[in-house]
Amino acid sequence: MELALFDFDHTITTCDTYGRFVRRVATPEQLARAWWKVGPWLLAYRLRILSAERIRARVTRLTFSERHTDDIATLAAGFAREFLPEVMRPEMLEQIRWHKEQEHTVVIVSGSLDLYLQPWCEQWGLQLICNRLESQDGRLTGRYADGDCGPRKVDHIRRRFDLSRYVRIHAYGDSYEDRPMLALAHERWYRGKPLK
């Protein structure tokens, strides 16, 4: 048995899908306030003062608090169907196909949201570990159901899979958050290049 672990944004895709989804679902009022609220956070992130984890939590809270769960799910399904196919890296889709042909267990491990990743993974027959938004009484709270998966990918992987059962593990990533996941693997790919 072999296991293939893929990060999603910038690994399988050419861009950050989380940010584009947030911009698509944000209300006009949220977009109007975004420059003043989110602008300083983005600057702090670029200056490495604020982590990706912290900025994701703030933007998620700002965008999704009190939104109707069904409305956001509908928008997410459209996003998965219309936008995601346009930003896929063909070589990574080929790599996924190859792993599936070898009957490897293929898992997307992402700090992005299940709302649009789940339909995409179902279409490809892939397993998924990612962020899930918490909801109460049909409305989103703006928090993650199990905390931010991004910096805790390895914890989530270990909870889901007994790694000792796999004779070989493959991992693909592109960011600092992916490095612990890559360290689990026998074969590691970082930004499209093999690591030794």
PyRosetta script that sets phi, psi and omega in degrees:
from pyrosetta import init, pose_from_sequence

init()
pose = pose_from_sequence("MELALFDFDHTITTCDTYGRFVRRVATPEQLARAWWKVGPWLLAYRLRILSAERIRARVTRLTFSERHTDDIATLAAGFAREFLPEVMRPEMLEQIRWHKEQEHTVVIVSGSLDLYLQPWCEQWGLQLICNRLESQDGRLTGRYADGDCGPRKVDHIRRRFDLSRYVRIHAYGDSYEDRPMLALAHERWYRGKPLK")
pose.set_psi(1, 137.2)
pose.set_omega(1, 178.3)
pose.set_phi(2, -128.6)
pose.set_psi(2, 151.4)
pose.set_omega(2, -176.0)
pose.set_phi(3, -123.3)
pose.set_psi(3, 132.2)
pose.set_omega(3, 177.2)
pose.set_phi(4, -120.0)
pose.set_psi(4, 120.8)
pose.set_omega(4, -177.1)
pose.set_phi(5, -110.2)
pose.set_psi(5, 123.5)
pose.set_omega(5, -177.9)
pose.set_phi(6, -121.7)
pose.set_psi(6, 124.4)
pose.set_omega(6, 162.8)
pose.set_phi(7, -66.7)
pose.set_psi(7, 161.8)
pose.set_omega(7, -176.8)
pose.set_phi(8, -104.7)
pose.set_psi(8, -68.9)
pose.set_omega(8, -174.8)
pose.set_phi(9, -65.4)
pose.set_psi(9, 128.4)
pose.set_omega(9, -179.8)
pose.set_phi(10, 71.0)
pose.set_psi(10, -6.7)
pose.set_omega(10, 175.1)
pose.set_phi(11, -101.7)
pose.set_psi(11, -59.0)
pose.set_omega(11, 175.1)
pose.set_phi(12, -85.5)
pose.set_psi(12, -30.8)
pose.set_omega(12, -178.1)
pose.set_phi(13, -105.6)
pose.set_psi(13, 167.4)
pose.set_omega(13, 178.9)
pose.set_phi(14, -91.4)
pose.set_psi(14, -1.2)
pose.set_omega(14, -174.6)
pose.set_phi(15, -151.8)
pose.set_psi(15, 179.2)
pose.set_omega(15, 175.8)
pose.set_phi(16, -86.6)
pose.set_psi(16, 107.8)
pose.set_omega(16, -177.3)
pose.set_phi(17, -76.7)
pose.set_psi(17, -29.5)
pose.set_omega(17, -179.2)
pose.set_phi(18, -59.2)
pose.set_psi(18, -50.3)
pose.set_omega(18, -179.7)
pose.set_phi(19, -61.0)
pose.set_psi(19, -39.4)
pose.set_omega(19, -180.0)
pose.set_phi(20, -69.4)
pose.set_psi(20, -36.7)
pose.set_omega(20, 176.8)
pose.set_phi(21, -66.1)
pose.set_psi(21, -43.0)
pose.set_omega(21, 178.9)
pose.set_phi(22, -59.1)
pose.set_psi(22, -45.0)
pose.set_omega(22, 179.4)
pose.set_phi(23, -63.8)
pose.set_psi(23, -33.6)
pose.set_omega(23, -179.0)
pose.set_phi(24, -70.6)
pose.set_psi(24, -37.0)
pose.set_omega(24, -174.5)
pose.set_phi(25, -95.4)
pose.set_psi(25, -11.9)
pose.set_omega(25, -179.1)
pose.set_phi(26, -63.1)
pose.set_psi(26, 141.9)
pose.set_omega(26, 177.4)
pose.set_phi(27, -74.3)
pose.set_psi(27, 161.5)
pose.set_omega(27, 176.1)
pose.set_phi(28, -55.5)
pose.set_psi(28, -37.9)
pose.set_omega(28, 178.4)
pose.set_phi(29, -65.3)
pose.set_psi(29, -41.8)
pose.set_omega(29, 178.0)
pose.set_phi(30, -63.9)
pose.set_psi(30, -41.9)
pose.set_omega(30, 179.2)
pose.set_phi(31, -64.2)
pose.set_psi(31, -37.7)
pose.set_omega(31, 179.0)
pose.set_phi(32, -64.7)
pose.set_psi(32, -37.9)
pose.set_omega(32, -179.9)
pose.set_phi(33, -81.7)
pose.set_psi(33, -18.3)
pose.set_omega(33, -171.4)
pose.set_phi(34, -59.1)
pose.set_psi(34, -41.8)
pose.set_omega(34, -176.6)
pose.set_phi(35, -57.1)
pose.set_psi(35, -44.4)
pose.set_omega(35, -176.1)
pose.set_phi(36, -76.0)
pose.set_psi(36, -34.8)
pose.set_omega(36, -178.2)
pose.set_phi(37, -86.7)
pose.set_psi(37, -47.8)
pose.set_omega(37, -172.4)
pose.set_phi(38, -84.6)
pose.set_psi(38, -30.8)
pose.set_omega(38, -178.6)
pose.set_phi(39, -50.8)
pose.set_psi(39, -52.8)
pose.set_omega(39, 178.4)
pose.set_phi(40, -62.1)
pose.set_psi(40, -33.5)
pose.set_omega(40, 178.5)
pose.set_phi(41, -65.7)
pose.set_psi(41, -42.7)
pose.set_omega(41, 179.9)
pose.set_phi(42, -63.9)
pose.set_psi(42, -39.4)
pose.set_omega(42, 177.3)
pose.set_phi(43, -62.7)
pose.set_psi(43, -44.5)
pose.set_omega(43, 178.5)
pose.set_phi(44, -62.5)
pose.set_psi(44, -36.6)
pose.set_omega(44, 177.4)
pose.set_phi(45, -65.5)
pose.set_psi(45, -44.9)
pose.set_omega(45, -179.4)
pose.set_phi(46, -65.7)
pose.set_psi(46, -29.6)
pose.set_omega(46, 177.5)
pose.set_phi(47, -86.3)
pose.set_psi(47, 3.3)
pose.set_omega(47, 179.6)
pose.set_phi(48, 63.8)
pose.set_psi(48, 29.1)
pose.set_omega(48, 175.3)
pose.set_phi(49, -90.3)
pose.set_psi(49, -33.1)
pose.set_omega(49, -178.6)
pose.set_phi(50, -117.5)
pose.set_psi(50, 131.7)
pose.set_omega(50, -177.7)
pose.set_phi(51, -77.2)
pose.set_psi(51, 160.3)
pose.set_omega(51, 175.2)
pose.set_phi(52, -58.7)
pose.set_psi(52, -38.5)
pose.set_omega(52, 179.8)
pose.set_phi(53, -59.8)
pose.set_psi(53, -46.6)
pose.set_omega(53, -177.3)
pose.set_phi(54, -70.0)
pose.set_psi(54, -39.4)
pose.set_omega(54, 179.5)
pose.set_phi(55, -68.6)
pose.set_psi(55, -37.8)
pose.set_omega(55, 177.1)
pose.set_phi(56, -60.1)
pose.set_psi(56, -43.9)
pose.set_omega(56, -179.2)
pose.set_phi(57, -62.8)
pose.set_psi(57, -41.9)
pose.set_omega(57, -179.2)
pose.set_phi(58, -67.7)
pose.set_psi(58, -45.6)
pose.set_omega(58, -179.0)
pose.set_phi(59, -66.7)
pose.set_psi(59, -39.5)
pose.set_omega(59, 178.5)
pose.set_phi(60, -61.6)
pose.set_psi(60, -46.2)
pose.set_omega(60, 179.2)
pose.set_phi(61, -61.4)
pose.set_psi(61, -46.0)
pose.set_omega(61, -178.4)
pose.set_phi(62, -62.1)
pose.set_psi(62, -40.6)
pose.set_omega(62, -173.6)
pose.set_phi(63, -83.4)
pose.set_psi(63, -38.6)
pose.set_omega(63, -167.8)
pose.set_phi(64, -105.9)
pose.set_psi(64, -12.2)
pose.set_omega(64, -178.9)
pose.set_phi(65, -57.5)
pose.set_psi(65, 128.0)
pose.set_omega(65, 175.6)
pose.set_phi(66, 70.4)
pose.set_psi(66, 8.2)
pose.set_omega(66, 176.7)
pose.set_phi(67, -79.8)
pose.set_psi(67, 148.9)
pose.set_omega(67, 178.6)
pose.set_phi(68, -69.7)
pose.set_psi(68, 128.3)
pose.set_omega(68, -177.3)
pose.set_phi(69, -57.1)
pose.set_psi(69, -46.1)
pose.set_omega(69, -177.4)
pose.set_phi(70, -65.2)
pose.set_psi(70, -37.9)
pose.set_omega(70, 179.5)
pose.set_phi(71, -63.3)
pose.set_psi(71, -45.0)
pose.set_omega(71, -179.0)
pose.set_phi(72, -68.3)
pose.set_psi(72, -37.6)
pose.set_omega(72, 178.1)
pose.set_phi(73, -62.4)
pose.set_psi(73, -38.9)
pose.set_omega(73, 178.1)
pose.set_phi(74, -64.7)
pose.set_psi(74, -45.2)
pose.set_omega(74, 177.8)
pose.set_phi(75, -62.3)
pose.set_psi(75, -38.0)
pose.set_omega(75, -179.4)
pose.set_phi(76, -66.6)
pose.set_psi(76, -39.7)
pose.set_omega(76, 178.7)
pose.set_phi(77, -62.6)
pose.set_psi(77, -41.6)
pose.set_omega(77, 176.7)
pose.set_phi(78, -64.7)
pose.set_psi(78, -39.2)
pose.set_omega(78, 178.4)
pose.set_phi(79, -62.1)
pose.set_psi(79, -45.0)
pose.set_omega(79, 179.6)
pose.set_phi(80, -63.1)
pose.set_psi(80, -39.1)
pose.set_omega(80, -176.5)
pose.set_phi(81, -77.2)
pose.set_psi(81, -41.3)
pose.set_omega(81, -171.2)
pose.set_phi(82, -95.9)
pose.set_psi(82, -39.6)
pose.set_omega(82, -172.4)
pose.set_phi(83, -93.6)
pose.set_psi(83, -45.5)
pose.set_omega(83, -172.9)
pose.set_phi(84, -56.7)
pose.set_psi(84, -42.0)
pose.set_omega(84, -179.5)
pose.set_phi(85, -59.2)
pose.set_psi(85, -25.8)
pose.set_omega(85, -177.8)
pose.set_phi(86, -75.0)
pose.set_psi(86, -19.2)
pose.set_omega(86, -172.6)
pose.set_phi(87, -115.4)
pose.set_psi(87, 15.0)
pose.set_omega(87, 180.0)
pose.set_phi(88, -79.6)
pose.set_psi(88, 141.9)
pose.set_omega(88, 173.1)
pose.set_phi(89, -84.8)
pose.set_psi(89, 116.8)
pose.set_omega(89, -177.0)
pose.set_phi(90, -56.4)
pose.set_psi(90, -38.6)
pose.set_omega(90, -178.7)
pose.set_phi(91, -65.7)
pose.set_psi(91, -30.5)
pose.set_omega(91, 178.6)
pose.set_phi(92, -76.9)
pose.set_psi(92, -35.5)
pose.set_omega(92, 175.2)
pose.set_phi(93, -64.0)
pose.set_psi(93, -36.8)
pose.set_omega(93, 175.5)
pose.set_phi(94, -64.0)
pose.set_psi(94, -39.3)
pose.set_omega(94, 179.0)
pose.set_phi(95, -64.4)
pose.set_psi(95, -41.7)
pose.set_omega(95, 176.5)
pose.set_phi(96, -61.7)
pose.set_psi(96, -46.1)
pose.set_omega(96, 178.1)
pose.set_phi(97, -58.0)
pose.set_psi(97, -42.4)
pose.set_omega(97, -179.4)
pose.set_phi(98, -61.3)
pose.set_psi(98, -46.8)
pose.set_omega(98, 179.0)
pose.set_phi(99, -60.2)
pose.set_psi(99, -41.8)
pose.set_omega(99, 179.6)
pose.set_phi(100, -65.2)
pose.set_psi(100, -39.4)
pose.set_omega(100, 177.3)
pose.set_phi(101, -62.3)
pose.set_psi(101, -31.6)
pose.set_omega(101, 177.8)
pose.set_phi(102, -80.9)
pose.set_psi(102, -0.5)
pose.set_omega(102, -178.1)
pose.set_phi(103, 63.7)
pose.set_psi(103, 33.1)
pose.set_omega(103, 172.9)
pose.set_phi(104, -78.3)
pose.set_psi(104, 153.7)
pose.set_omega(104, 171.3)
pose.set_phi(105, -77.7)
pose.set_psi(105, 120.9)
pose.set_omega(105, -176.2)
pose.set_phi(106, -113.3)
pose.set_psi(106, 127.1)
pose.set_omega(106, -174.5)
pose.set_phi(107, -130.7)
pose.set_psi(107, 131.0)
pose.set_omega(107, 169.5)
pose.set_phi(108, -88.0)
pose.set_psi(108, 128.2)
pose.set_omega(108, -179.5)
pose.set_phi(109, -124.4)
pose.set_psi(109, 108.5)
pose.set_omega(109, -167.4)
pose.set_phi(110, -141.4)
pose.set_psi(110, 150.9)
pose.set_omega(110, 171.1)
pose.set_phi(111, -85.3)
pose.set_psi(111, 1.8)
pose.set_omega(111, 177.3)
pose.set_phi(112, -83.6)
pose.set_psi(112, -173.5)
pose.set_omega(112, -167.5)
pose.set_phi(113, -101.0)
pose.set_psi(113, 141.3)
pose.set_omega(113, 178.5)
pose.set_phi(114, -63.3)
pose.set_psi(114, -25.7)
pose.set_omega(114, -175.8)
pose.set_phi(115, -54.6)
pose.set_psi(115, -38.4)
pose.set_omega(115, 177.3)
pose.set_phi(116, -109.7)
pose.set_psi(116, -20.8)
pose.set_omega(116, 178.0)
pose.set_phi(117, -74.3)
pose.set_psi(117, -36.2)
pose.set_omega(117, -177.7)
pose.set_phi(118, -60.4)
pose.set_psi(118, -48.1)
pose.set_omega(118, 178.2)
pose.set_phi(119, -61.6)
pose.set_psi(119, -37.2)
pose.set_omega(119, 179.8)
pose.set_phi(120, -66.3)
pose.set_psi(120, -44.6)
pose.set_omega(120, 179.7)
pose.set_phi(121, -64.6)
pose.set_psi(121, -38.4)
pose.set_omega(121, 178.1)
pose.set_phi(122, -62.9)
pose.set_psi(122, -40.0)
pose.set_omega(122, 178.7)
pose.set_phi(123, -61.3)
pose.set_psi(123, -36.4)
pose.set_omega(123, -178.1)
pose.set_phi(124, -93.1)
pose.set_psi(124, -6.6)
pose.set_omega(124, -178.5)
pose.set_phi(125, 70.6)
pose.set_psi(125, 40.6)
pose.set_omega(125, -177.6)
pose.set_phi(126, -111.9)
pose.set_psi(126, 153.4)
pose.set_omega(126, 172.6)
pose.set_phi(127, -84.9)
pose.set_psi(127, 162.2)
pose.set_omega(127, -172.6)
pose.set_phi(128, -140.7)
pose.set_psi(128, 132.1)
pose.set_omega(128, 168.3)
pose.set_phi(129, -124.7)
pose.set_psi(129, 120.8)
pose.set_omega(129, -177.7)
pose.set_phi(130, -164.2)
pose.set_psi(130, -176.8)
pose.set_omega(130, 177.1)
pose.set_phi(131, -75.8)
pose.set_psi(131, 138.6)
pose.set_omega(131, 174.8)
pose.set_phi(132, -121.3)
pose.set_psi(132, 135.8)
pose.set_omega(132, 178.9)
pose.set_phi(133, -82.5)
pose.set_psi(133, 139.3)
pose.set_omega(133, 178.2)
pose.set_phi(134, -79.7)
pose.set_psi(134, 140.5)
pose.set_omega(134, 175.4)
pose.set_phi(135, -134.5)
pose.set_psi(135, 151.3)
pose.set_omega(135, 177.0)
pose.set_phi(136, -140.4)
pose.set_psi(136, 127.4)
pose.set_omega(136, 177.7)
pose.set_phi(137, 53.3)
pose.set_psi(137, 41.4)
pose.set_omega(137, 174.8)
pose.set_phi(138, 80.4)
pose.set_psi(138, 6.4)
pose.set_omega(138, 178.3)
pose.set_phi(139, -126.3)
pose.set_psi(139, 146.1)
pose.set_omega(139, 177.6)
pose.set_phi(140, -78.3)
pose.set_psi(140, 145.6)
pose.set_omega(140, -179.6)
pose.set_phi(141, -91.2)
pose.set_psi(141, -16.9)
pose.set_omega(141, -174.8)
pose.set_phi(142, 88.3)
pose.set_psi(142, 5.9)
pose.set_omega(142, 177.9)
pose.set_phi(143, -115.8)
pose.set_psi(143, 160.7)
pose.set_omega(143, 175.0)
pose.set_phi(144, -82.1)
pose.set_psi(144, 142.6)
pose.set_omega(144, -178.1)
pose.set_phi(145, -64.3)
pose.set_psi(145, -36.4)
pose.set_omega(145, -177.5)
pose.set_phi(146, -125.8)
pose.set_psi(146, 29.1)
pose.set_omega(146, -175.0)
pose.set_phi(147, 77.6)
pose.set_psi(147, 170.9)
pose.set_omega(147, -177.0)
pose.set_phi(148, -74.7)
pose.set_psi(148, 119.0)
pose.set_omega(148, -179.4)
pose.set_phi(149, -68.9)
pose.set_psi(149, -29.2)
pose.set_omega(149, -172.5)
pose.set_phi(150, -45.4)
pose.set_psi(150, -59.6)
pose.set_omega(150, -178.9)
pose.set_phi(151, -81.7)
pose.set_psi(151, -1.3)
pose.set_omega(151, -177.7)
pose.set_phi(152, -120.8)
pose.set_psi(152, 31.3)
pose.set_omega(152, -177.4)
pose.set_phi(153, -58.2)
pose.set_psi(153, -43.2)
pose.set_omega(153, -177.4)
pose.set_phi(154, -63.2)
pose.set_psi(154, -41.7)
pose.set_omega(154, 178.2)
pose.set_phi(155, -58.4)
pose.set_psi(155, -45.3)
pose.set_omega(155, -179.8)
pose.set_phi(156, -65.8)
pose.set_psi(156, -40.0)
pose.set_omega(156, 178.6)
pose.set_phi(157, -62.8)
pose.set_psi(157, -47.1)
pose.set_omega(157, -178.3)
pose.set_phi(158, -65.0)
pose.set_psi(158, -32.9)
pose.set_omega(158, 177.8)
pose.set_phi(159, -69.3)
pose.set_psi(159, -33.5)
pose.set_omega(159, -176.0)
pose.set_phi(160, -85.5)
pose.set_psi(160, -34.2)
pose.set_omega(160, -171.9)
pose.set_phi(161, -128.0)
pose.set_psi(161, 141.1)
pose.set_omega(161, 170.1)
pose.set_phi(162, -86.5)
pose.set_psi(162, 98.9)
pose.set_omega(162, -172.8)
pose.set_phi(163, -64.0)
pose.set_psi(163, -22.7)
pose.set_omega(163, 179.5)
pose.set_phi(164, -67.0)
pose.set_psi(164, -15.8)
pose.set_omega(164, -179.2)
pose.set_phi(165, -80.8)
pose.set_psi(165, -12.2)
pose.set_omega(165, -174.7)
pose.set_phi(166, -101.4)
pose.set_psi(166, 127.9)
pose.set_omega(166, -179.6)
pose.set_phi(167, -75.2)
pose.set_psi(167, -24.1)
pose.set_omega(167, 179.6)
pose.set_phi(168, -149.1)
pose.set_psi(168, 136.8)
pose.set_omega(168, 177.4)
pose.set_phi(169, -121.2)
pose.set_psi(169, 132.8)
pose.set_omega(169, 177.6)
pose.set_phi(170, -113.6)
pose.set_psi(170, 141.6)
pose.set_omega(170, 177.8)
pose.set_phi(171, -140.7)
pose.set_psi(171, 142.5)
pose.set_omega(171, -177.8)
pose.set_phi(172, -130.9)
pose.set_psi(172, 126.4)
pose.set_omega(172, 179.7)
pose.set_phi(173, -154.2)
pose.set_psi(173, 177.9)
pose.set_omega(173, -177.3)
pose.set_phi(174, -141.8)
pose.set_psi(174, -4.8)
pose.set_omega(174, -171.5)
pose.set_phi(175, -132.8)
pose.set_psi(175, 172.6)
pose.set_omega(175, 177.4)
pose.set_phi(176, -56.9)
pose.set_psi(176, -39.4)
pose.set_omega(176, 180.0)
pose.set_phi(177, -62.8)
pose.set_psi(177, -23.1)
pose.set_omega(177, -177.7)
pose.set_phi(178, -84.7)
pose.set_psi(178, -15.8)
pose.set_omega(178, -173.6)
pose.set_phi(179, -58.6)
pose.set_psi(179, -43.0)
pose.set_omega(179, 176.7)
pose.set_phi(180, -61.4)
pose.set_psi(180, -37.0)
pose.set_omega(180, 177.4)
pose.set_phi(181, -65.5)
pose.set_psi(181, -42.2)
pose.set_omega(181, 178.6)
pose.set_phi(182, -61.9)
pose.set_psi(182, -33.7)
pose.set_omega(182, -179.1)
pose.set_phi(183, -65.6)
pose.set_psi(183, -20.6)
pose.set_omega(183, 178.0)
pose.set_phi(184, -73.1)
pose.set_psi(184, -20.5)
pose.set_omega(184, -164.7)
pose.set_phi(185, -94.0)
pose.set_psi(185, 154.9)
pose.set_omega(185, 170.9)
pose.set_phi(186, -81.2)
pose.set_psi(186, -36.5)
pose.set_omega(186, 178.0)
pose.set_phi(187, -120.2)
pose.set_psi(187, 119.3)
pose.set_omega(187, -174.2)
pose.set_phi(188, -119.7)
pose.set_psi(188, 137.3)
pose.set_omega(188, 177.0)
pose.set_phi(189, -126.0)
pose.set_psi(189, 123.2)
pose.set_omega(189, -179.7)
pose.set_phi(190, -121.1)
pose.set_psi(190, 117.7)
pose.set_omega(190, -177.9)
pose.set_phi(191, 52.9)
pose.set_psi(191, 41.6)
pose.set_omega(191, 175.4)
pose.set_phi(192, 83.9)
pose.set_psi(192, -1.0)
pose.set_omega(192, -177.9)
pose.set_phi(193, -119.4)
pose.set_psi(193, 141.1)
pose.set_omega(193, 179.7)
pose.set_phi(194, -69.4)
pose.set_psi(194, 141.9)
pose.set_omega(194, 174.0)
pose.set_phi(195, -104.2)
pose.set_psi(195, 145.3)
pose.set_omega(195, 178.8)
pose.set_phi(196, -99.5)
pose.dump_pdb("model.pdb")
